[in-house]
Amino acid sequence: MVWAMSQVLLQGGRVIDPASQRDEIADVLLSKGKVHSLGKSLKPSEDAEIIDCTGQVVCPGLIDLHVHFREPGQTAKEDIASGSAAAAMGGFTSVVCMPNTSPAIDTPSTVKLIQDKALREAKVNVYIAGAITAGINGEELAPIGSLKDAGVVAITDDGRCVQNNELMRRALEYAAMFDLPIMDHCQDYSMVTDGVMHEGYWSTNLGLKGWPAAGEDLIVARNIELAELTGSHIHCQHISSAKSVELIRQAKKRGVRISGEACPHHFTLTDAAIGGSKHFWAEDGRGLQSESQRTQWPSFDTRFKMNPPLRASEDRAAVIEGLADGALEILASDHAPHCAHEKDVEFDYAPFGITGLETGLALSLTQLYHTKHLTLSDVISKYTINPARLLNLPKGTLTEGSDADVTVFDPDAEWVFDVNSSPSKSSNTPFNGWTLKGRVAYTIVNGKIARQTDQVIA
């Protein structure tokens, strides 16, 4: 059971709330699940839990709008209890579960099943994305209105992509009627075919089937056209290609309702990692180990296999530039756990995906903030108010009266990520053993401490 104090006083931290443009040293008083007040030298009740936040950042609880908790049907990989504990470890107070489960989240009854399980077992707020199409098969629309009534906050066929442009248009029109954002996994199957890594030097060098960036770019361009045609908003998930970033940037300048997200692995790694090359990091990269350790990573390491794939250094640089100039508004993990035996096979046959909740904020601070690409406020906004606005969630701010979801972290604390310390059921991460700069101290959900330092509260 989480610790429940009548009040929690977060004392003397640097309060950063991009939603209210606040950045100052202040106290934050939480009471009855809400932000009670902010200011100097606040006086809590006698039984309050007082937390010294000197030297740490106090910000709205982080939101990850792209996670896979594998319920129902795939709980050997992850479940709501383990996934939400991993979220708390990473400083996330709210997550959005993707619908590519077994069965897919395409009916109100499946939504209800997850809601009930989350109510009993989740350590953070768990929101649900419903499917665009029945069974995420891309053939006929799911009951979008019924899914909205059941409580989904978005619809997506994540893990797959609707290939039929007419069907996608109708989905956008229906979703607009119910004020539901559509999130799209941008992948043209006719271009990607059976590719397993980015098409380029390293795929040729390793003899692996290439996955061209054009497979992403074509669907991003399609989505821009459909957003312009229908006036509906499309959010493009896990953008990895330089051209896709530029397409979104130019469309936004024209006023098209389009947005994009980036994942830490795409702005940290390149496809050279799959070749075991010590040159897979950028010149301004941080957080890596000694050169001897860098060269020890083997070729064909399935921990580096993800969808979309790690791309070339120029794509990585473009993703960072897109985050810096606002073309990409949101950061997300695409937390995709798999069983160890599933990844312990030949590269061609391993499933796509890595875990990421535990390291998302730390990698973002290491690779974006400490390299001066983004300010602290920029990083925080992409994990708080921006996803909250996209999904119409009552989250992402510390204004008085808002939900008492808070993340406290030390942006300068160095630590080594040990995957064995994670409460996730899965360990398919390429970042095990990395030294990162920026560590979560407290994760507070609804005014209750869900994580303190190295401990997830049961």
QUIHU-V344068 format. One record per residue. PHI is phi as a letter, one per 40 degrees, with the letter a starting at -180 (none if undefined). NEAR is the number of other ideal C-beta (glycine too) atoms within 8 Angstrom. Layout:
phi-><PHI/PHI>
near-><NEAR/NEAR>
This chain:
phi-><none/c/c/b/b/c/a/b/b/c/b/g/c/c/c/b/b/d/c/b/f/c/a/a/c/a/c/b/b/b/a/f/g/b/c/c/a/b/i/c/f/c/b/c/c/c/c/c/c/b/b/c/b/d/g/b/c/b/b/d/d/c/b/b/c/a/b/b/c/g/b/c/g/b/c/c/c/a/a/c/c/c/c/c/c/c/c/c/d/c/g/c/b/a/b/b/c/c/c/c/b/b/c/c/c/b/b/d/c/c/d/c/d/c/d/c/c/c/c/c/b/c/c/b/c/b/b/b/b/c/c/c/b/d/g/f/c/g/b/a/c/c/c/c/c/c/c/c/c/c/h/c/b/a/b/a/b/d/g/b/b/c/c/c/c/c/c/c/c/c/c/c/c/c/c/c/c/b/f/b/c/b/b/b/c/c/a/c/c/c/c/c/f/b/c/b/a/d/c/i/d/c/c/c/c/c/g/b/c/c/b/c/c/c/c/c/c/c/c/c/c/d/c/c/c/c/c/c/c/c/g/c/c/b/b/c/c/f/c/b/b/c/c/c/d/c/d/c/d/c/c/c/c/c/g/c/c/b/a/a/b/b/b/d/c/c/b/b/b/b/c/c/c/c/c/g/c/c/b/c/c/c/c/c/c/b/g/c/c/c/c/c/c/c/c/c/c/c/c/g/c/c/c/b/c/a/b/c/c/d/b/c/c/c/c/d/c/c/c/c/c/c/c/c/c/g/d/b/c/b/b/a/c/f/d/b/c/b/c/d/c/c/c/c/a/d/d/d/b/c/c/c/h/b/c/a/c/c/b/d/c/c/c/c/c/c/c/b/c/c/c/g/c/b/c/d/c/c/d/c/c/c/b/b/c/c/c/c/c/d/c/f/c/c/b/g/a/b/c/d/g/c/d/c/b/b/b/b/a/b/c/b/c/c/a/b/c/b/c/c/c/c/c/c/c/b/b/c/b/c/b/c/g/c/c/b/b/h/b/c/b/b/b/b/b/f/g/b/c/c/a/b/f/c/b/c/c/c>
near-><5/9/8/6/10/7/13/16/14/14/11/7/16/10/15/12/13/11/13/8/6/10/8/6/6/10/13/15/15/15/12/6/8/11/15/9/8/12/7/5/5/12/3/10/7/4/6/12/9/8/10/6/13/7/5/11/13/14/15/16/18/14/16/18/13/15/15/13/12/13/14/10/8/10/9/6/11/14/11/13/9/11/18/16/12/15/16/16/14/16/13/18/18/15/17/15/14/12/16/11/13/6/10/12/15/15/11/10/6/13/15/9/10/15/11/8/11/11/7/6/10/12/14/14/11/14/12/14/15/16/16/14/16/11/8/14/8/11/7/7/11/13/9/15/9/9/17/12/7/10/8/14/12/15/17/14/15/12/8/11/12/12/8/8/8/6/13/14/11/9/15/14/10/11/13/11/7/9/6/13/13/15/15/15/12/14/12/13/9/6/9/11/7/5/13/10/17/14/9/10/6/13/15/8/7/11/4/11/10/11/13/9/14/9/14/15/12/10/13/16/9/10/14/14/8/14/16/10/7/10/7/12/10/16/15/15/15/12/18/15/14/12/9/16/16/10/12/18/11/8/12/11/6/7/5/9/9/14/14/17/16/16/14/14/13/16/12/11/11/13/15/10/14/16/11/9/8/6/5/10/9/8/3/5/10/9/11/8/7/5/6/6/9/11/8/6/8/6/7/9/11/11/9/11/14/12/7/12/13/14/15/10/8/7/15/15/10/12/16/12/10/16/16/9/7/6/13/14/10/15/12/15/12/15/15/12/14/11/8/9/6/10/13/7/8/6/11/7/5/12/7/7/12/12/15/14/17/13/14/17/16/15/14/15/15/14/15/14/14/11/10/4/9/10/6/10/9/12/15/13/11/14/16/18/11/12/16/15/8/14/12/8/11/5/15/13/12/15/9/7/5/12/10/13/13/17/17/16/15/10/11/6/9/7/8/7/14/8/10/5/6/11/7/14/8/11/10/13/13/10/9/9/8/11/9/16/13/15/10/13/10/13/17/16/14/8/13/10/12/13/14/7/6/3/6/10/11/3>
